Amino acid sequence: MSLLRKLFKKNVAVEELQAPPMPLPQRNDLCWCGSGTKYKKCHLEEDQHTLSRIREKEQAAACSPVLG
Ligand SMILES: [Zn+2]
């Protein structure tokens, strides 16, 4: 039972890609997360990483053949 739970948790963690709210702030604007830090010093890199991951996933999904 605990093994199943571990697997489930792992899957959730991998699938969970939280996209930043759109539109994204400018580099020198305050970050959308409310930290009071400029976007470029806060979530800019993380957002770019997340968005590229999401794009990869979408492309992979679009390219994969439909089975069944
Ligand atoms: Zn932030």
N, CA, C, O and the ligand as a Tripos MOL2 file, in Angstrom:
@<TRIPOS>MOLECULE
protein
  273   271    69     0     0
PROTEIN
NO_CHARGES

@<TRIPOS>ATOM
      1 N           0.8330   -1.2090    0.0000 N.3       1 MET1
      2 CA          0.0000    0.0000    0.0000 C.3       1 MET1
      3 C           0.8620    1.2520    0.0000 C.2       1 MET1
      4 O           0.6110    2.2090   -0.7330 O.2       1 MET1
      5 N           1.8940    1.2140    0.8520 N.am      2 SER2
      6 CA          2.7450    2.3960    0.9230 C.3       2 SER2
      7 C           3.4990    2.6000   -0.3890 C.2       2 SER2
      8 O           3.7640    3.7300   -0.7980 O.2       2 SER2
      9 N           3.8400    1.4830   -1.0440 N.am      3 LEU3
     10 CA          4.5510    1.5990   -2.3240 C.3       3 LEU3
     11 C           3.6560    2.2880   -3.3560 C.2       3 LEU3
     12 O           4.0970    3.1870   -4.0730 O.2       3 LEU3
     13 N           2.4070    1.8590   -3.4190 N.am      4 LEU4
     14 CA          1.4740    2.4810   -4.3570 C.3       4 LEU4
     15 C           1.3560    3.9740   -4.0830 C.2       4 LEU4
     16 O           1.3400    4.8000   -4.9960 O.2       4 LEU4
     17 N           1.2770    4.2810   -2.8250 N.am      5 ARG5
     18 CA          1.1370    5.6860   -2.4670 C.3       5 ARG5
     19 C           2.3500    6.4900   -2.9270 C.2       5 ARG5
     20 O           2.2230    7.6020   -3.4380 O.2       5 ARG5
     21 N           3.5270    5.8980   -2.7330 N.am      6 LYS6
     22 CA          4.7540    6.5730   -3.1490 C.3       6 LYS6
     23 C           4.7250    6.8290   -4.6530 C.2       6 LYS6
     24 O           5.0480    7.9240   -5.1140 O.2       6 LYS6
     25 N           4.3330    5.8040   -5.4120 N.am      7 LEU7
     26 CA          4.2910    5.9380   -6.8610 C.3       7 LEU7
     27 C           3.3200    7.0410   -7.2580 C.2       7 LEU7
     28 O           3.6030    7.8680   -8.1250 O.2       7 LEU7
     29 N           2.1790    7.0270   -6.6050 N.am      8 PHE8
     30 CA          1.1680    8.0200   -6.9350 C.3       8 PHE8
     31 C           1.7030    9.4250   -6.6650 C.2       8 PHE8
     32 O           1.5580   10.3290   -7.4880 O.2       8 PHE8
     33 N           2.3140    9.5870   -5.5170 N.am      9 LYS9
     34 CA          2.8620   10.8930   -5.1570 C.3       9 LYS9
     35 C           3.8930   11.3520   -6.1740 C.2       9 LYS9
     36 O           3.9190   12.5130   -6.5830 O.2       9 LYS9
     37 N           4.7460   10.4100   -6.5740 N.am     10 LYS10
     38 CA          5.7990   10.7490   -7.5210 C.3      10 LYS10
     39 C           5.1910   11.2320   -8.8380 C.2      10 LYS10
     40 O           5.6220   12.2370   -9.4040 O.2      10 LYS10
     41 N           4.1850   10.5000   -9.3140 N.am     11 ASN11
     42 CA          3.5360   10.8820  -10.5660 C.3      11 ASN11
     43 C           2.9470   12.2800  -10.4820 C.2      11 ASN11
     44 O           3.0880   13.0850  -11.4030 O.2      11 ASN11
     45 N           2.2970   12.5530   -9.3860 N.am     12 VAL12
     46 CA          1.6770   13.8750   -9.2200 C.3      12 VAL12
     47 C           2.7430   14.9500   -9.2860 C.2      12 VAL12
     48 O           2.5600   15.9740   -9.9440 O.2      12 VAL12
     49 N           3.8640   14.7180   -8.6010 N.am     13 ALA13
     50 CA          4.9280   15.7120   -8.5640 C.3      13 ALA13
     51 C           5.4760   15.9600   -9.9650 C.2      13 ALA13
     52 O           5.7720   17.0980  -10.3310 O.2      13 ALA13
     53 N           5.6080   14.8940  -10.7440 N.am     14 VAL14
     54 CA          6.1590   15.0480  -12.0910 C.3      14 VAL14
     55 C           5.1830   15.7810  -12.9980 C.2      14 VAL14
     56 O           5.5780   16.6140  -13.8130 O.2      14 VAL14
     57 N           3.8910   15.4560  -12.8430 N.am     15 GLU15
     58 CA          2.8970   16.0570  -13.7330 C.3      15 GLU15
     59 C           2.6050   17.5130  -13.3890 C.2      15 GLU15
     60 O           2.1190   18.2810  -14.2190 O.2      15 GLU15
     61 N           2.9140   17.8730  -12.1400 N.am     16 GLU16
     62 CA          2.4910   19.1890  -11.6920 C.3      16 GLU16
     63 C           3.4040   20.2850  -12.2130 C.2      16 GLU16
     64 O           4.4760   20.5200  -11.6550 O.2      16 GLU16
     65 N           2.9910   20.9460  -13.2630 N.am     17 LEU17
     66 CA          3.7270   22.0970  -13.7770 C.3      17 LEU17
     67 C           2.8110   23.3050  -13.6620 C.2      17 LEU17
     68 O           1.8310   23.4330  -14.3950 O.2      17 LEU17
     69 N           3.1430   24.1730  -12.7470 N.am     18 GLN18
     70 CA          2.2680   25.3150  -12.5430 C.3      18 GLN18
     71 C           2.6890   26.4560  -13.4410 C.2      18 GLN18
     72 O           3.7460   27.0560  -13.2450 O.2      18 GLN18
     73 N           1.8640   26.7540  -14.4230 N.am     19 ALA19
     74 CA          2.1740   27.8440  -15.3330 C.3      19 ALA19
     75 C           1.9900   29.1750  -14.6370 C.2      19 ALA19
     76 O           1.0490   29.3460  -13.8620 O.2      19 ALA19
     77 N           2.8810   30.1210  -14.9050 N.am     20 PRO20
     78 CA          2.7380   31.4590  -14.3310 C.3      20 PRO20
     79 C           1.5260   32.1560  -14.9280 C.2      20 PRO20
     80 O           1.1310   31.8500  -16.0530 O.2      20 PRO20
     81 N           0.9320   33.0860  -14.1970 N.am     21 PRO21
     82 CA         -0.2290   33.8120  -14.7050 C.3      21 PRO21
     83 C           0.1610   34.6860  -15.8880 C.2      21 PRO21
     84 O           1.2390   35.2820  -15.9070 O.2      21 PRO21
     85 N          -0.7230   34.7560  -16.8680 N.am     22 MET22
     86 CA         -0.4670   35.5830  -18.0520 C.3      22 MET22
     87 C          -1.2780   36.8720  -17.9710 C.2      22 MET22
     88 O          -2.3700   36.8500  -17.4040 O.2      22 MET22
     89 N          -0.8000   37.9970  -18.5090 N.am     23 PRO23
     90 CA          0.5190   38.1450  -19.1390 C.3      23 PRO23
     91 C           1.6200   38.2480  -18.0880 C.2      23 PRO23
     92 O           1.3830   38.7000  -16.9680 O.2      23 PRO23
     93 N           2.8140   37.8290  -18.4570 N.am     24 LEU24
     94 CA          3.9380   37.8960  -17.5320 C.3      24 LEU24
     95 C           4.3580   39.3580  -17.3230 C.2      24 LEU24
     96 O           4.2250   40.1800  -18.2290 O.2      24 LEU24
     97 N           4.8590   39.6700  -16.1420 N.am     25 PRO25
     98 CA          5.3470   41.0360  -15.8830 C.3      25 PRO25
     99 C           6.6000   41.3390  -16.7040 C.2      25 PRO25
    100 O           7.2750   40.4300  -17.1860 O.2      25 PRO25
    101 N           6.8990   42.6340  -16.8540 N.am     26 GLN26
    102 CA          8.1690   43.0260  -17.4550 C.3      26 GLN26
    103 C           9.2890   42.6860  -16.4850 C.2      26 GLN26
    104 O           9.0430   42.4920  -15.2940 O.2      26 GLN26
    105 N          10.5190   42.6120  -16.9870 N.am     27 ARG27
    106 CA         11.6580   42.1940  -16.1600 C.3      27 ARG27
    107 C          11.8110   43.0510  -14.9030 C.2      27 ARG27
    108 O          12.1490   42.5450  -13.8330 O.2      27 ARG27
    109 N          11.5550   44.3700  -15.0480 N.am     28 ASN28
    110 CA         11.7710   45.2770  -13.9190 C.3      28 ASN28
    111 C          10.5000   45.5590  -13.1250 C.2      28 ASN28
    112 O          10.5170   46.3380  -12.1720 O.2      28 ASN28
    113 N           9.3990   44.9230  -13.5190 N.am     29 ASP29
    114 CA          8.1790   45.0580  -12.7280 C.3      29 ASP29
    115 C           8.2470   44.1270  -11.5330 C.2      29 ASP29
    116 O           9.0700   43.2120  -11.4820 O.2      29 ASP29
    117 N           7.3520   44.3800  -10.5580 N.am     30 LEU30
    118 CA          7.2910   43.4880   -9.4130 C.3      30 LEU30
    119 C           6.7560   42.1380   -9.8550 C.2      30 LEU30
    120 O           5.9150   42.0340  -10.7470 O.2      30 LEU30
    121 N           7.2740   41.1090   -9.1990 N.am     31 CYS31
    122 CA          6.8840   39.7550   -9.5750 C.3      31 CYS31
    123 C           5.4120   39.5080   -9.2460 C.2      31 CYS31
    124 O           4.8520   40.1040   -8.3260 O.2      31 CYS31
    125 N           4.8100   38.6170  -10.0210 N.am     32 TRP32
    126 CA          3.3800   38.3100   -9.8510 C.3      32 TRP32
    127 C           3.1090   37.5540   -8.5600 C.2      32 TRP32
    128 O           1.9600   37.4810   -8.1250 O.2      32 TRP32
    129 N           4.1500   36.9850   -7.9320 N.am     33 CYS33
    130 CA          3.9210   36.1370   -6.7610 C.3      33 CYS33
    131 C           3.7110   36.9570   -5.4970 C.2      33 CYS33
    132 O           3.3780   36.4110   -4.4450 O.2      33 CYS33
    133 N           3.9090   38.2860   -5.6000 N.am     34 GLY34
    134 CA          3.6380   39.1330   -4.4490 C.3      34 GLY34
    135 C           4.7970   39.2070   -3.4700 C.2      34 GLY34
    136 O           4.6140   39.6230   -2.3260 O.2      34 GLY34
    137 N           5.9890   38.8100   -3.9030 N.am     35 SER35
    138 CA          7.1430   38.8370   -3.0080 C.3      35 SER35
    139 C           7.6870   40.2480   -2.8270 C.2      35 SER35
    140 O           8.4440   40.5060   -1.8920 O.2      35 SER35
    141 N           7.3000   41.1710   -3.7260 N.am     36 GLY36
    142 CA          7.8240   42.5320   -3.6540 C.3      36 GLY36
    143 C           9.1890   42.6490   -4.3180 C.2      36 GLY36
    144 O           9.8180   43.7060   -4.2690 O.2      36 GLY36
    145 N           9.6480   41.5660   -4.9380 N.am     37 THR37
    146 CA         10.9370   41.5460   -5.6310 C.3      37 THR37
    147 C          10.7010   41.7460   -7.1240 C.2      37 THR37
    148 O           9.6660   41.3450   -7.6580 O.2      37 THR37
    149 N          11.6720   42.3710   -7.7930 N.am     38 LYS38
    150 CA         11.5470   42.5220   -9.2350 C.3      38 LYS38
    151 C          11.4610   41.1570   -9.9000 C.2      38 LYS38
    152 O          12.0860   40.1870   -9.4720 O.2      38 LYS38
    153 N          10.6660   41.1200  -10.9570 N.am     39 TYR39
    154 CA         10.3980   39.8550  -11.6330 C.3      39 TYR39
    155 C          11.6870   39.1600  -12.0710 C.2      39 TYR39
    156 O          11.8150   37.9430  -11.9390 O.2      39 TYR39
    157 N          12.6490   39.9430  -12.5960 N.am     40 LYS40
    158 CA         13.8800   39.3380  -13.1110 C.3      40 LYS40
    159 C          14.6990   38.6890  -12.0020 C.2      40 LYS40
    160 O          15.5000   37.7870  -12.2470 O.2      40 LYS40
    161 N          14.4800   39.1740  -10.7540 N.am     41 LYS41
    162 CA         15.2390   38.5910   -9.6420 C.3      41 LYS41
    163 C          14.4380   37.5300   -8.9140 C.2      41 LYS41
    164 O          14.9350   36.8940   -7.9840 O.2      41 LYS41
    165 N          13.1960   37.3410   -9.3400 N.am     42 CYS42
    166 CA         12.3440   36.3900   -8.6210 C.3      42 CYS42
    167 C          12.0030   35.2000   -9.5170 C.2      42 CYS42
    168 O          12.7650   34.2350   -9.5860 O.2      42 CYS42
    169 N          10.8640   35.2670  -10.2020 N.am     43 HIS43
    170 CA         10.3560   34.0910  -10.8930 C.3      43 HIS43
    171 C          10.7070   34.0360  -12.3810 C.2      43 HIS43
    172 O          10.3030   33.0980  -13.0680 O.2      43 HIS43
    173 N          11.4510   35.0210  -12.8940 N.am     44 LEU44
    174 CA         11.6910   35.0660  -14.3380 C.3      44 LEU44
    175 C          12.3010   33.7620  -14.8560 C.2      44 LEU44
    176 O          11.7690   33.1430  -15.7780 O.2      44 LEU44
    177 N          13.4110   33.3540  -14.2600 N.am     45 GLU45
    178 CA         14.0710   32.1290  -14.7280 C.3      45 GLU45
    179 C          13.1880   30.9110  -14.5380 C.2      45 GLU45
    180 O          13.0760   30.0540  -15.4150 O.2      45 GLU45
    181 N          12.5600   30.8560  -13.3640 N.am     46 GLU46
    182 CA         11.7170   29.7070  -13.0730 C.3      46 GLU46
    183 C          10.5640   29.6200  -14.0720 C.2      46 GLU46
    184 O          10.2120   28.5360  -14.5380 O.2      46 GLU46
    185 N           9.9830   30.7770  -14.3940 N.am     47 ASP47
    186 CA          8.8700   30.7950  -15.3360 C.3      47 ASP47
    187 C           9.3220   30.3280  -16.7140 C.2      47 ASP47
    188 O           8.6400   29.5350  -17.3640 O.2      47 ASP47
    189 N          10.4660   30.8210  -17.1530 N.am     48 GLN48
    190 CA         10.9480   30.4220  -18.4730 C.3      48 GLN48
    191 C          11.1800   28.9220  -18.5160 C.2      48 GLN48
    192 O          10.8740   28.2590  -19.5070 O.2      48 GLN48
    193 N          11.7260   28.3980  -17.4270 N.am     49 HIS49
    194 CA         11.9540   26.9640  -17.3360 C.3      49 HIS49
    195 C          10.6220   26.2190  -17.3800 C.2      49 HIS49
    196 O          10.4600   25.2550  -18.1280 O.2      49 HIS49
    197 N           9.6800   26.6780  -16.5730 N.am     50 THR50
    198 CA          8.3800   26.0170  -16.5170 C.3      50 THR50
    199 C           7.6900   26.0600  -17.8650 C.2      50 THR50
    200 O           7.1500   25.0540  -18.3260 O.2      50 THR50
    201 N           7.7080   27.2460  -18.5110 N.am     51 LEU51
    202 CA          7.0190   27.3890  -19.7860 C.3      51 LEU51
    203 C           7.6530   26.5020  -20.8510 C.2      51 LEU51
    204 O           6.9440   25.9230  -21.6750 O.2      51 LEU51
    205 N           8.9760   26.3880  -20.8460 N.am     52 SER52
    206 CA          9.6170   25.5350  -21.8430 C.3      52 SER52
    207 C           9.2820   24.0680  -21.5830 C.2      52 SER52
    208 O           9.1160   23.2870  -22.5190 O.2      52 SER52
    209 N           9.1840   23.6990  -20.3000 N.am     53 ARG53
    210 CA          8.7820   22.3300  -19.9580 C.3      53 ARG53
    211 C           7.3660   22.0500  -20.4610 C.2      53 ARG53
    212 O           7.0960   20.9970  -21.0400 O.2      53 ARG53
    213 N           6.4680   23.0110  -20.2300 N.am     54 ILE54
    214 CA          5.0780   22.8430  -20.6560 C.3      54 ILE54
    215 C           5.0190   22.7430  -22.1780 C.2      54 ILE54
    216 O           4.2870   21.9150  -22.7210 O.2      54 ILE54
    217 N           5.7860   23.5840  -22.8630 N.am     55 ARG55
    218 CA          5.7970   23.5640  -24.3260 C.3      55 ARG55
    219 C           6.2880   22.2050  -24.8300 C.2      55 ARG55
    220 O           5.7300   21.6340  -25.7670 O.2      55 ARG55
    221 N           7.3430   21.7040  -24.1870 N.am     56 GLU56
    222 CA          7.8610   20.3840  -24.5690 C.3      56 GLU56
    223 C           6.7800   19.3250  -24.4290 C.2      56 GLU56
    224 O           6.5920   18.4870  -25.3110 O.2      56 GLU56
    225 N           6.0730   19.3770  -23.3030 N.am     57 LYS57
    226 CA          5.0330   18.3920  -23.0550 C.3      57 LYS57
    227 C           3.9400   18.4810  -24.1050 C.2      57 LYS57
    228 O           3.4560   17.4600  -24.5920 O.2      57 LYS57
    229 N           3.5510   19.7010  -24.4570 N.am     58 GLU58
    230 CA          2.4830   19.8960  -25.4410 C.3      58 GLU58
    231 C           2.9260   19.3730  -26.7970 C.2      58 GLU58
    232 O           2.1550   18.7280  -27.5070 O.2      58 GLU58
    233 N           4.1720   19.6560  -27.1520 N.am     59 GLN59
    234 CA          4.6690   19.1780  -28.4410 C.3      59 GLN59
    235 C           4.7380   17.6650  -28.4580 C.2      59 GLN59
    236 O           4.3960   17.0300  -29.4550 O.2      59 GLN59
    237 N           5.1820   17.0910  -27.3490 N.am     60 ALA60
    238 CA          5.2590   15.6260  -27.2550 C.3      60 ALA60
    239 C           3.8740   15.0320  -27.3930 C.2      60 ALA60
    240 O           3.6950   14.0110  -28.0570 O.2      60 ALA60
    241 N           2.8880   15.6670  -26.7660 N.am     61 ALA61
    242 CA          1.5300   15.1610  -26.8310 C.3      61 ALA61
    243 C           0.9880   15.2930  -28.2390 C.2      61 ALA61
    244 O           0.2650   14.4150  -28.7130 O.2      61 ALA61
    245 N           1.3320   16.3910  -28.9200 N.am     62 ALA62
    246 CA          0.8190   16.6270  -30.2630 C.3      62 ALA62
    247 C           1.4400   15.6580  -31.2680 C.2      62 ALA62
    248 O           0.8020   15.2660  -32.2460 O.2      62 ALA62
    249 N           2.6930   15.2780  -31.0120 N.am     63 CYS63
    250 CA          3.4000   14.4220  -31.9610 C.3      63 CYS63
    251 C           3.1170   12.9370  -31.7410 C.2      63 CYS63
    252 O           3.2440   12.1310  -32.6630 O.2      63 CYS63
    253 N           2.7390   12.5900  -30.5390 N.am     64 SER64
    254 CA          2.5570   11.1640  -30.2620 C.3      64 SER64
    255 C           1.3230   10.6350  -30.9900 C.2      64 SER64
    256 O           0.2920   11.3060  -31.0430 O.2      64 SER64
    257 N           1.4310    9.4340  -31.5480 N.am     65 PRO65
    258 CA          0.2900    8.8570  -32.2770 C.3      65 PRO65
    259 C          -0.8670    8.5450  -31.3410 C.2      65 PRO65
    260 O          -0.6730    8.1900  -30.1780 O.2      65 PRO65
    261 N          -2.0590    8.6830  -31.8700 N.am     66 VAL66
    262 CA         -3.2430    8.3710  -31.0680 C.3      66 VAL66
    263 C          -3.4910    6.8720  -31.1390 C.2      66 VAL66
    264 O          -3.6740    6.2970  -32.2130 O.2      66 VAL66
    265 N          -3.4920    6.2650  -29.9720 N.am     67 LEU67
    266 CA         -3.6880    4.8140  -29.9160 C.3      67 LEU67
    267 C          -5.1180    4.4950  -29.5050 C.2      67 LEU67
    268 O          -5.7350    5.2120  -28.7160 O.2      67 LEU67
    269 N          -5.6270    3.4020  -30.0600 N.am     68 GLY68
    270 CA         -6.9580    2.9610  -29.6790 C.3      68 GLY68
    271 C          -7.9460    3.6360  -30.5850 C.2      68 GLY68
    272 O          -9.1510    3.4190  -30.4560 O.2      68 GLY68
    273 ZN          8.1290   35.6150   -7.7200 Zn       69 ZN69
@<TRIPOS>BOND
     1     1     2 1
     2     2     3 1
     3     3     4 2
     4     3     5 am
     5     5     6 1
     6     6     7 1
     7     7     8 2
     8     7     9 am
     9     9    10 1
    10    10    11 1
    11    11    12 2
    12    11    13 am
    13    13    14 1
    14    14    15 1
    15    15    16 2
    16    15    17 am
    17    17    18 1
    18    18    19 1
    19    19    20 2
    20    19    21 am
    21    21    22 1
    22    22    23 1
    23    23    24 2
    24    23    25 am
    25    25    26 1
    26    26    27 1
    27    27    28 2
    28    27    29 am
    29    29    30 1
    30    30    31 1
    31    31    32 2
    32    31    33 am
    33    33    34 1
    34    34    35 1
    35    35    36 2
    36    35    37 am
    37    37    38 1
    38    38    39 1
    39    39    40 2
    40    39    41 am
    41    41    42 1
    42    42    43 1
    43    43    44 2
    44    43    45 am
    45    45    46 1
    46    46    47 1
    47    47    48 2
    48    47    49 am
    49    49    50 1
    50    50    51 1
    51    51    52 2
    52    51    53 am
    53    53    54 1
    54    54    55 1
    55    55    56 2
    56    55    57 am
    57    57    58 1
    58    58    59 1
    59    59    60 2
    60    59    61 am
    61    61    62 1
    62    62    63 1
    63    63    64 2
    64    63    65 am
    65    65    66 1
    66    66    67 1
    67    67    68 2
    68    67    69 am
    69    69    70 1
    70    70    71 1
    71    71    72 2
    72    71    73 am
    73    73    74 1
    74    74    75 1
    75    75    76 2
    76    75    77 am
    77    77    78 1
    78    78    79 1
    79    79    80 2
    80    79    81 am
    81    81    82 1
    82    82    83 1
    83    83    84 2
    84    83    85 am
    85    85    86 1
    86    86    87 1
    87    87    88 2
    88    87    89 am
    89    89    90 1
    90    90    91 1
    91    91    92 2
    92    91    93 am
    93    93    94 1
    94    94    95 1
    95    95    96 2
    96    95    97 am
    97    97    98 1
    98    98    99 1
    99    99   100 2
   100    99   101 am
   101   101   102 1
   102   102   103 1
   103   103   104 2
   104   103   105 am
   105   105   106 1
   106   106   107 1
   107   107   108 2
   108   107   109 am
   109   109   110 1
   110   110   111 1
   111   111   112 2
   112   111   113 am
   113   113   114 1
   114   114   115 1
   115   115   116 2
   116   115   117 am
   117   117   118 1
   118   118   119 1
   119   119   120 2
   120   119   121 am
   121   121   122 1
   122   122   123 1
   123   123   124 2
   124   123   125 am
   125   125   126 1
   126   126   127 1
   127   127   128 2
   128   127   129 am
   129   129   130 1
   130   130   131 1
   131   131   132 2
   132   131   133 am
   133   133   134 1
   134   134   135 1
   135   135   136 2
   136   135   137 am
   137   137   138 1
   138   138   139 1
   139   139   140 2
   140   139   141 am
   141   141   142 1
   142   142   143 1
   143   143   144 2
   144   143   145 am
   145   145   146 1
   146   146   147 1
   147   147   148 2
   148   147   149 am
   149   149   150 1
   150   150   151 1
   151   151   152 2
   152   151   153 am
   153   153   154 1
   154   154   155 1
   155   155   156 2
   156   155   157 am
   157   157   158 1
   158   158   159 1
   159   159   160 2
   160   159   161 am
   161   161   162 1
   162   162   163 1
   163   163   164 2
   164   163   165 am
   165   165   166 1
   166   166   167 1
   167   167   168 2
   168   167   169 am
   169   169   170 1
   170   170   171 1
   171   171   172 2
   172   171   173 am
   173   173   174 1
   174   174   175 1
   175   175   176 2
   176   175   177 am
   177   177   178 1
   178   178   179 1
   179   179   180 2
   180   179   181 am
   181   181   182 1
   182   182   183 1
   183   183   184 2
   184   183   185 am
   185   185   186 1
   186   186   187 1
   187   187   188 2
   188   187   189 am
   189   189   190 1
   190   190   191 1
   191   191   192 2
   192   191   193 am
   193   193   194 1
   194   194   195 1
   195   195   196 2
   196   195   197 am
   197   197   198 1
   198   198   199 1
   199   199   200 2
   200   199   201 am
   201   201   202 1
   202   202   203 1
   203   203   204 2
   204   203   205 am
   205   205   206 1
   206   206   207 1
   207   207   208 2
   208   207   209 am
   209   209   210 1
   210   210   211 1
   211   211   212 2
   212   211   213 am
   213   213   214 1
   214   214   215 1
   215   215   216 2
   216   215   217 am
   217   217   218 1
   218   218   219 1
   219   219   220 2
   220   219   221 am
   221   221   222 1
   222   222   223 1
   223   223   224 2
   224   223   225 am
   225   225   226 1
   226   226   227 1
   227   227   228 2
   228   227   229 am
   229   229   230 1
   230   230   231 1
   231   231   232 2
   232   231   233 am
   233   233   234 1
   234   234   235 1
   235   235   236 2
   236   235   237 am
   237   237   238 1
   238   238   239 1
   239   239   240 2
   240   239   241 am
   241   241   242 1
   242   242   243 1
   243   243   244 2
   244   243   245 am
   245   245   246 1
   246   246   247 1
   247   247   248 2
   248   247   249 am
   249   249   250 1
   250   250   251 1
   251   251   252 2
   252   251   253 am
   253   253   254 1
   254   254   255 1
   255   255   256 2
   256   255   257 am
   257   257   258 1
   258   258   259 1
   259   259   260 2
   260   259   261 am
   261   261   262 1
   262   262   263 1
   263   263   264 2
   264   263   265 am
   265   265   266 1
   266   266   267 1
   267   267   268 2
   268   267   269 am
   269   269   270 1
   270   270   271 1
   271   271   272 2
@<TRIPOS>SUBSTRUCTURE
     1 MET1         2 RESIDUE 1 A MET
     2 SER2         6 RESIDUE 1 A SER
     3 LEU3        10 RESIDUE 1 A LEU
     4 LEU4        14 RESIDUE 1 A LEU
     5 ARG5        18 RESIDUE 1 A ARG
     6 LYS6        22 RESIDUE 1 A LYS
     7 LEU7        26 RESIDUE 1 A LEU
     8 PHE8        30 RESIDUE 1 A PHE
     9 LYS9        34 RESIDUE 1 A LYS
    10 LYS10       38 RESIDUE 1 A LYS
    11 ASN11       42 RESIDUE 1 A ASN
    12 VAL12       46 RESIDUE 1 A VAL
    13 ALA13       50 RESIDUE 1 A ALA
    14 VAL14       54 RESIDUE 1 A VAL
    15 GLU15       58 RESIDUE 1 A GLU
    16 GLU16       62 RESIDUE 1 A GLU
    17 LEU17       66 RESIDUE 1 A LEU
    18 GLN18       70 RESIDUE 1 A GLN
    19 ALA19       74 RESIDUE 1 A ALA
    20 PRO20       78 RESIDUE 1 A PRO
    21 PRO21       82 RESIDUE 1 A PRO
    22 MET22       86 RESIDUE 1 A MET
    23 PRO23       90 RESIDUE 1 A PRO
    24 LEU24       94 RESIDUE 1 A LEU
    25 PRO25       98 RESIDUE 1 A PRO
    26 GLN26      102 RESIDUE 1 A GLN
    27 ARG27      106 RESIDUE 1 A ARG
    28 ASN28      110 RESIDUE 1 A ASN
    29 ASP29      114 RESIDUE 1 A ASP
    30 LEU30      118 RESIDUE 1 A LEU
    31 CYS31      122 RESIDUE 1 A CYS
    32 TRP32      126 RESIDUE 1 A TRP
    33 CYS33      130 RESIDUE 1 A CYS
    34 GLY34      134 RESIDUE 1 A GLY
    35 SER35      138 RESIDUE 1 A SER
    36 GLY36      142 RESIDUE 1 A GLY
    37 THR37      146 RESIDUE 1 A THR
    38 LYS38      150 RESIDUE 1 A LYS
    39 TYR39      154 RESIDUE 1 A TYR
    40 LYS40      158 RESIDUE 1 A LYS
    41 LYS41      162 RESIDUE 1 A LYS
    42 CYS42      166 RESIDUE 1 A CYS
    43 HIS43      170 RESIDUE 1 A HIS
    44 LEU44      174 RESIDUE 1 A LEU
    45 GLU45      178 RESIDUE 1 A GLU
    46 GLU46      182 RESIDUE 1 A GLU
    47 ASP47      186 RESIDUE 1 A ASP
    48 GLN48      190 RESIDUE 1 A GLN
    49 HIS49      194 RESIDUE 1 A HIS
    50 THR50      198 RESIDUE 1 A THR
    51 LEU51      202 RESIDUE 1 A LEU
    52 SER52      206 RESIDUE 1 A SER
    53 ARG53      210 RESIDUE 1 A ARG
    54 ILE54      214 RESIDUE 1 A ILE
    55 ARG55      218 RESIDUE 1 A ARG
    56 GLU56      222 RESIDUE 1 A GLU
    57 LYS57      226 RESIDUE 1 A LYS
    58 GLU58      230 RESIDUE 1 A GLU
    59 GLN59      234 RESIDUE 1 A GLN
    60 ALA60      238 RESIDUE 1 A ALA
    61 ALA61      242 RESIDUE 1 A ALA
    62 ALA62      246 RESIDUE 1 A ALA
    63 CYS63      250 RESIDUE 1 A CYS
    64 SER64      254 RESIDUE 1 A SER
    65 PRO65      258 RESIDUE 1 A PRO
    66 VAL66      262 RESIDUE 1 A VAL
    67 LEU67      266 RESIDUE 1 A LEU
    68 GLY68      270 RESIDUE 1 A GLY
    69 ZN69       273 GROUP 0 **** ****
